[in-house]
Amino acid sequence: MTTEKRTSCLRLGCLAILAFALSACSSTTKGPGGQISKVKYYHLMPFFTPQTTNPTILFERQHFIYGAVTKKDIIDRFGHYYAFFWKTTDRTGPVTVKFEYQQAKSGLSKRVQEQVVEDIHRSNVSKFQVVGPEYQKSGRVIAWRISILRGKEELVSQQSALWN
């Protein structure tokens, strides 16, 4: 095998590995009636400030604390913040965005938050938060599942790795 052939085979192999690795990084979840394209998550931890000079990292913490005046207000903001970016193929009727989660101190019990979305756009964002007394009593979120439902039909769903 000549050096040119060996080099071209090596390049082709590296390109195939790169294509496979990039396809594995895709986080879009597709279902029969829609897709969840991105999950954005932030944990505002009590009494922890990131030790960095990067203003973008510090901004996110300040964003969630903004408007809290008293110490109690700040403590009530601690917890988990989720933003789910999703689309549906049929935008005619209302859908329900269902967020199920388990917390560290609540055992196997699952909690649910729901939002009914009447005005469905091409791209949608649903935001959920587990903060305040609920977070202080039951602890951090250890597993979650998001579902987009129309009536009883599940259009698409995505879950964390620890969801069972």
trRosetta pair geometry for C-beta under 8 A, 3 or more apart (Angstrom, degrees):
i j d omega theta_ij theta_ji phi_ij phi_ji
1 5 5.1 -118 -171 84 88 126
1 6 5.4 105 133 -60 116 93
2 5 4.9 94 57 9 80 101
2 6 6.9 -145 96 -5 41 90
3 6 5.6 -56 -146 39 32 113
3 7 6.2 33 156 -20 66 107
4 7 5.8 -56 -148 36 29 111
4 8 6.4 23 156 -14 64 107
5 8 5.9 -57 -146 40 30 107
5 9 6.2 30 155 -18 65 107
6 9 5.8 -55 -146 38 28 110
6 10 6.3 30 153 -20 63 108
7 10 5.6 -54 -147 36 30 113
7 11 6.4 31 153 -18 64 105
8 11 5.6 -50 -145 37 33 113
8 12 6.3 35 154 -19 65 106
9 12 5.7 -54 -145 38 31 112
9 13 6.2 33 155 -19 64 107
10 13 5.7 -54 -147 37 29 112
10 14 6.3 29 155 -17 64 106
11 14 5.8 -55 -146 38 30 110
11 15 6.3 31 154 -20 64 107
12 15 5.7 -54 -147 36 30 113
12 16 6.5 31 154 -19 63 105
13 16 5.7 -54 -148 35 31 111
13 17 6.4 29 154 -16 65 105
14 17 5.7 -55 -147 38 32 110
14 18 6.2 34 154 -20 66 108
15 18 5.7 -54 -146 37 30 113
15 19 6.3 31 155 -19 64 105
16 19 5.8 -52 -146 36 30 111
16 20 6.4 29 155 -17 63 107
17 20 5.8 -56 -148 38 31 111
17 21 6.2 30 154 -20 65 108
18 21 5.8 -55 -144 37 29 110
18 22 6.3 25 159 -16 65 108
19 22 6.0 -57 -145 39 28 108
19 23 6.4 25 157 -17 63 108
20 23 5.9 -58 -147 38 29 108
20 24 6.4 30 154 -21 64 108
21 24 5.7 -57 -151 34 31 112
21 25 6.8 32 151 -23 63 105
22 25 5.7 -52 -153 29 37 114
22 26 7.7 57 149 -40 60 86
23 26 5.9 -26 -165 -6 43 117
27 37 7.5 82 94 172 86 41
27 38 6.4 74 94 -108 124 53
27 39 7.1 -117 159 18 133 88
28 35 5.7 7 -176 178 99 123
28 36 7.1 168 -153 85 52 50
28 37 5.0 -10 -110 -124 91 59
28 38 7.9 -25 -85 -51 67 57
29 35 6.3 165 84 -157 49 70
29 36 4.7 3 53 52 102 97
29 156 6.3 137 114 179 96 111
29 157 7.4 -73 135 92 141 32
29 158 4.3 163 23 -84 162 110
30 34 7.8 -159 -149 110 56 34
30 35 4.6 -25 -103 -101 65 102
30 156 6.8 -82 -171 -121 26 123
31 34 5.7 6 56 59 102 64
31 35 6.7 178 18 -85 72 47
31 36 8.0 47 -10 -7 107 87
31 148 7.5 178 44 52 148 105
31 154 7.0 -98 -174 134 148 84
31 155 5.4 114 97 141 132 49
31 156 2.9 -169 13 -99 130 70
31 157 6.5 83 -78 9 142 57
32 155 6.6 -122 71 -151 73 47
32 156 7.5 -169 34 -69 51 69
33 88 5.9 -2 145 -152 88 90
33 89 5.6 -123 -165 28 53 104
33 90 6.5 -49 -160 21 103 99
33 148 7.5 -138 90 101 104 112
33 150 6.9 -93 135 7 163 125
33 153 7.1 75 -12 134 152 115
33 155 3.3 -84 75 -140 114 91
33 156 6.4 -134 66 -30 70 84
34 86 6.2 41 155 176 127 100
34 87 5.6 -174 -158 97 91 54
34 88 3.9 -46 -90 -107 122 56
34 89 5.9 -140 -77 -10 58 73
34 148 5.5 -46 66 82 148 149
34 155 4.3 42 13 146 111 119
34 156 4.3 -109 78 -8 88 126
35 86 6.7 -178 95 -150 46 68
35 87 5.4 5 53 55 85 94
35 156 5.8 -176 -93 -118 22 165
36 39 7.0 28 157 -55 117 90
36 84 6.1 -43 -147 -174 112 102
36 85 7.0 116 -167 79 62 55
36 86 4.8 -30 -105 -98 65 94
36 146 6.5 117 -111 94 155 125
36 148 7.4 176 -64 -17 98 119
36 156 5.7 -180 -22 130 89 127
36 157 7.7 15 -14 -166 135 11
36 158 4.7 -107 63 -13 151 133
37 85 4.9 -59 63 105 93 106
37 86 6.8 173 9 -96 78 35
37 87 6.8 43 -24 -2 114 102
37 123 7.9 -42 24 -137 142 101
38 84 7.6 167 89 -155 56 40
38 85 4.1 20 52 39 93 125
39 82 6.9 -28 -168 -160 90 97
39 83 7.5 152 -161 80 43 54
39 84 5.7 -8 -110 -107 73 71
39 85 7.6 -138 -67 21 34 79
39 146 7.4 179 -104 7 117 145
39 158 6.8 -144 -52 108 130 142
40 82 7.2 141 80 -162 58 46
40 83 4.2 -8 59 58 108 103
40 84 7.9 -152 27 -68 71 30
40 85 7.4 62 -9 -20 100 103
41 80 7.1 -23 -163 -166 92 95
41 81 7.2 148 -158 83 44 59
41 82 5.6 -7 -105 -106 74 72
41 83 7.8 -152 -65 27 38 68
42 60 6.1 -147 -129 167 142 123
42 64 6.8 -165 116 -49 138 143
42 80 7.4 154 83 -156 49 50
42 81 4.5 -9 60 59 96 106
43 79 7.7 -98 -146 142 60 27
43 80 5.5 -20 -104 -102 72 73
43 81 7.8 -167 -76 22 28 73
43 140 7.0 18 -140 -138 128 114
44 61 6.6 132 -123 -131 92 72
44 64 5.0 -130 -74 105 144 152
44 65 7.4 163 -153 -55 139 85
44 77 6.2 -51 114 133 155 86
44 78 5.3 -140 108 -130 96 48
44 79 6.2 11 55 45 96 42
44 80 7.8 -164 23 -77 73 24
44 81 6.8 51 -12 -10 104 111
44 131 7.7 17 54 -110 120 112
45 48 4.1 0 94 39 116 129
45 78 6.8 25 -173 -151 14 103
46 75 7.0 31 -120 -133 109 73
46 78 4.6 19 -70 -133 81 157
49 58 8.0 31 -173 -123 94 87
49 61 6.8 116 -131 165 71 168
50 57 5.3 -85 92 144 157 121
50 58 6.6 -137 63 -81 110 66
50 61 6.8 -167 9 -33 102 141
52 57 5.1 18 76 71 147 143
52 58 6.7 -154 77 -46 96 93
54 57 4.6 61 90 10 109 109
54 58 6.9 162 89 -7 59 89
55 58 5.6 -62 -145 46 39 109
55 59 5.9 51 155 -36 71 103
56 59 5.5 -46 -145 24 31 118
56 60 7.2 36 158 -24 59 95
57 60 6.4 -48 -161 22 33 108
57 61 7.6 26 148 -8 60 103
58 61 6.0 -57 -160 37 42 110
58 62 6.3 36 149 -15 72 111
59 62 5.6 -63 -147 44 34 109
59 63 6.0 46 153 -33 69 103
60 63 5.4 -45 -148 24 31 120
60 64 7.0 21 159 -10 61 102
61 64 6.4 -64 -157 38 31 101
61 65 6.4 13 154 -5 67 115
62 65 5.8 -66 -140 48 33 103
62 66 6.2 61 155 -57 67 89
63 66 5.9 -30 -155 -10 26 119
64 77 5.8 145 147 171 90 119
64 81 6.3 -133 -108 -32 132 152
65 68 5.2 -76 -174 28 68 124
65 74 6.0 18 -144 -128 104 86
65 77 5.6 142 -106 102 57 161
67 73 7.7 -121 117 168 67 133
68 73 3.7 171 -155 128 83 107
68 74 4.5 127 140 -74 142 60
68 76 7.5 178 -122 56 122 91
68 77 5.4 -88 -63 -23 145 136
69 73 5.4 66 41 26 56 157
70 73 4.7 108 54 1 72 101
70 74 7.3 -136 99 -2 44 85
71 74 5.7 -54 -153 36 35 111
71 75 6.3 35 151 -19 67 106
72 75 5.6 -53 -144 38 33 111
72 76 6.2 34 155 -20 65 107
73 76 5.8 -58 -149 36 28 112
73 77 6.9 29 152 -23 61 104
74 77 5.8 -57 -158 28 34 113
74 78 7.6 48 146 -35 62 90
75 78 5.9 -35 -164 3 43 115
75 136 7.5 39 161 -79 102 130
76 131 6.6 74 162 148 59 103
76 132 4.5 16 -158 -107 82 79
76 133 7.7 -11 -123 -31 87 64
77 131 6.1 -25 -156 -166 27 137
77 132 7.9 31 -61 -64 21 68
78 131 6.5 149 79 -145 37 87
78 135 6.1 -162 105 111 80 144
78 136 7.5 83 77 -68 115 84
79 129 6.2 89 103 175 125 90
79 130 5.1 -150 177 99 121 59
79 131 3.2 -155 30 -97 147 63
79 132 6.8 -30 -34 3 144 48
79 134 7.6 50 -118 79 142 89
79 135 3.7 -118 -100 -76 106 159
80 129 6.6 171 91 -152 57 56
80 130 4.6 15 51 50 101 99
80 131 7.3 -152 39 -61 48 72
80 135 7.1 170 6 -108 78 122
80 140 6.9 105 -48 -153 117 70
80 141 4.8 -36 -11 8 166 124
81 127 7.3 -11 -173 -168 85 100
81 128 7.8 165 -156 89 43 48
81 129 5.0 -10 -107 -106 66 94
81 131 7.6 21 -67 -52 79 117
82 99 7.0 152 77 -139 145 141
82 127 6.8 161 89 -153 58 53
82 128 4.7 -6 60 60 108 89
82 129 7.1 -174 22 -78 71 45
82 144 7.3 -161 -85 165 157 169
82 146 7.9 -166 153 -71 142 127
83 125 5.7 -7 -173 -170 99 108
83 126 7.4 160 -154 80 51 40
83 127 4.9 -16 -102 -100 75 83
84 97 7.1 170 72 -166 136 131
84 99 7.7 -168 -15 -88 140 109
84 125 7.0 152 76 -155 46 54
84 126 4.9 -14 58 59 100 90
84 127 7.7 -175 19 -79 69 35
84 128 7.6 23 -5 5 106 103
84 146 5.2 165 -105 -155 156 164
84 158 7.9 169 -139 51 119 123
85 123 6.7 -8 -170 -176 96 98
85 124 7.3 155 -155 84 49 48
85 125 5.5 -20 -98 -99 67 78
86 97 7.5 164 37 -111 151 119
86 123 8.0 147 78 -160 30 56
86 124 5.4 -32 70 70 76 98
86 125 7.8 144 22 -93 71 31
86 126 6.9 -6 20 6 118 105
86 148 5.8 170 169 -63 154 140
86 156 7.0 176 -149 75 118 132
87 122 6.7 -9 -127 165 109 50
87 123 5.9 -42 -80 -105 99 53
87 124 6.7 150 -87 18 45 88
88 91 5.9 141 78 -79 104 65
88 95 6.3 174 -54 -45 154 156
88 120 6.1 -33 38 -174 122 144
88 124 7.9 11 -4 10 88 132
88 148 6.6 -154 -79 150 106 144
88 150 7.8 101 -145 -50 148 122
88 155 5.8 -17 -122 171 103 158
88 156 7.8 -155 -100 5 72 116
90 93 7.6 10 129 24 106 82
90 150 7.8 1 78 -68 115 166
91 120 4.2 -155 -150 97 86 117
91 121 7.4 39 -143 -127 138 1
91 122 7.6 -50 -72 -82 153 44
93 150 6.3 94 85 -150 114 115
94 116 5.7 16 174 180 127 96
94 117 6.3 165 -156 83 75 48
94 118 4.8 -30 -99 -106 107 54
94 120 7.6 170 -119 -35 37 106
94 150 7.7 149 95 -128 48 78
95 116 7.6 171 89 -153 35 55
95 117 5.3 -10 62 57 82 100
95 120 6.4 66 10 -81 111 129
95 148 5.6 8 166 -176 135 89
95 149 6.4 151 -168 76 80 42
95 150 5.1 -53 -108 -80 83 77
95 155 6.9 -37 -136 3 133 143
96 114 5.7 -11 -174 -167 105 113
96 115 7.2 156 -157 79 57 42
96 116 5.4 -29 -101 -99 75 67
96 117 7.6 172 -94 15 23 76
96 148 7.6 155 79 -159 47 44
96 149 4.6 -21 62 65 97 100
96 150 7.6 165 16 -85 77 30
97 114 6.8 152 79 -156 53 57
97 115 4.7 -8 55 59 103 95
97 116 7.9 -169 19 -81 72 20
97 117 6.1 52 -16 -17 107 115
97 126 4.3 -126 139 -111 169 170
97 146 7.0 -12 -174 -167 88 95
97 147 7.5 163 -156 83 44 48
97 148 5.8 -17 -103 -104 69 69
97 149 7.9 179 -80 22 23 76
98 112 6.4 -24 -167 -159 93 105
98 113 7.8 155 -157 82 46 46
98 114 5.1 -13 -105 -104 68 90
98 146 7.2 152 82 -157 55 46
98 147 4.5 -12 59 60 105 97
98 148 7.8 -174 20 -80 77 22
98 149 6.0 30 -8 -2 118 119
99 112 7.0 141 79 -158 53 52
99 113 4.6 -14 63 62 107 93
99 114 7.2 -171 23 -78 72 40
99 115 8.0 36 -6 -1 105 94
99 126 7.7 -165 -49 128 116 123
99 128 4.5 -23 11 -70 176 168
99 144 6.8 -16 -171 -167 84 111
99 145 7.7 160 -155 83 41 50
99 146 5.5 -10 -104 -105 70 77
100 110 5.3 8 -175 174 107 118
100 111 7.1 158 -154 81 57 42
100 112 5.2 -20 -99 -99 74 77
100 144 6.7 154 87 -157 54 58
100 145 4.6 -6 60 57 103 96
100 146 7.8 -167 25 -75 69 32
100 147 7.5 26 -1 2 105 106
101 110 7.0 148 71 -157 24 74
101 111 5.7 -27 65 62 77 91
101 113 7.9 3 10 8 109 98
101 130 6.6 -100 87 -60 157 145
101 141 5.0 -37 -178 -141 131 114
101 143 6.7 166 -152 91 60 52
101 144 4.2 -14 -101 -103 90 84
101 145 7.5 -171 -72 22 51 62
102 106 6.6 -152 -166 72 66 113
102 108 7.1 -35 -133 -151 131 33
102 109 7.2 145 -126 82 83 45
102 110 5.6 -53 -74 -103 83 66
102 111 7.4 147 -92 14 34 81
102 141 7.2 113 74 -156 44 65
102 142 5.6 -50 96 59 94 92
102 143 4.7 15 41 54 109 96
102 144 7.6 -149 21 -70 65 49
102 163 7.8 155 9 -111 114 68
103 106 4.4 71 62 6 95 116
103 111 7.1 18 -13 6 104 127
103 130 7.2 -172 -84 175 117 148
103 134 7.9 -160 -60 160 160 86
103 135 7.9 -157 -131 -121 138 48
103 138 3.9 65 102 141 152 110
103 139 5.1 142 166 69 101 77
103 140 6.6 160 -152 86 80 27
103 141 5.7 -55 -98 -96 70 48
103 142 6.6 119 -145 4 22 88
104 138 7.2 141 51 154 63 65
104 139 3.6 -76 55 113 106 140
104 140 5.2 42 -16 52 122 74
104 141 7.9 -104 -24 -66 79 7
104 142 5.3 113 -73 -40 70 119
105 137 7.2 -140 86 139 134 53
105 138 4.8 -161 66 -157 96 45
105 139 4.1 119 -5 -3 101 120
106 109 4.9 -92 153 58 104 103
106 111 7.2 -18 147 -31 171 111
106 138 4.4 12 -50 -150 105 117
106 139 7.5 -150 -15 39 80 95
111 134 7.9 127 -163 -166 169 128
113 128 5.3 137 85 -139 143 121
115 126 5.5 179 54 -147 145 117
115 128 7.8 -137 -23 -75 120 92
117 120 5.8 87 129 -81 113 78
117 124 6.5 49 -163 -160 160 148
117 126 7.1 -95 -58 -83 129 112
120 124 6.3 -53 -148 -62 68 139
121 124 5.5 145 51 -72 89 80
126 146 7.9 154 76 -154 127 126
130 134 6.0 -105 -166 108 76 121
130 135 5.5 124 137 -76 79 95
130 141 5.5 117 47 -53 155 118
131 134 7.1 59 71 56 25 99
131 135 5.2 -21 -136 -13 25 136
132 135 6.1 108 50 20 35 98
132 136 6.9 -69 142 -2 33 103
133 136 5.5 -58 -139 42 33 111
133 137 5.8 26 164 -16 70 111
134 137 6.2 -60 -142 40 23 104
134 138 6.0 -24 176 24 62 114
135 138 7.0 -74 -124 56 18 79
135 139 7.3 -29 -172 153 53 4
135 140 7.5 36 -155 -88 88 41
141 144 5.9 20 168 -53 127 109
142 162 5.9 -75 149 103 82 152
143 159 7.5 15 179 -180 90 99
143 160 5.2 -157 -146 68 58 122
143 162 4.1 -118 -89 96 105 97
143 163 4.4 152 179 -77 113 60
143 164 7.3 -16 -177 0 165 71
144 159 6.8 -171 100 -148 51 65
144 160 5.0 75 45 -12 72 117
144 163 6.5 -77 65 -72 23 119
145 157 6.4 10 179 -178 96 112
145 158 7.4 179 -152 93 58 40
145 159 4.0 -15 -106 -104 82 99
145 160 7.3 -106 -65 11 55 74
145 163 5.0 113 -60 -141 99 155
146 157 6.4 174 91 -151 53 65
146 158 5.4 -1 56 57 97 83
146 159 7.4 -176 21 -80 61 51
147 154 5.6 -59 -165 -136 115 105
147 156 7.5 175 -150 92 52 44
147 157 4.1 -13 -103 -102 77 105
148 154 7.4 105 73 -163 53 61
148 155 4.5 -53 99 60 100 111
148 156 5.1 18 38 51 112 82
148 157 7.1 -158 18 -73 65 58
149 152 7.1 -25 -171 -141 117 15
149 153 6.6 146 -158 77 70 45
149 154 5.6 -39 -100 -101 79 54
149 155 6.6 -176 -99 3 22 87
150 153 5.2 -19 67 66 82 102
150 155 5.9 67 -5 -46 99 114
154 157 5.8 -23 -178 -32 124 114
159 163 3.9 -91 173 47 124 153
160 163 5.1 117 57 -24 72 100
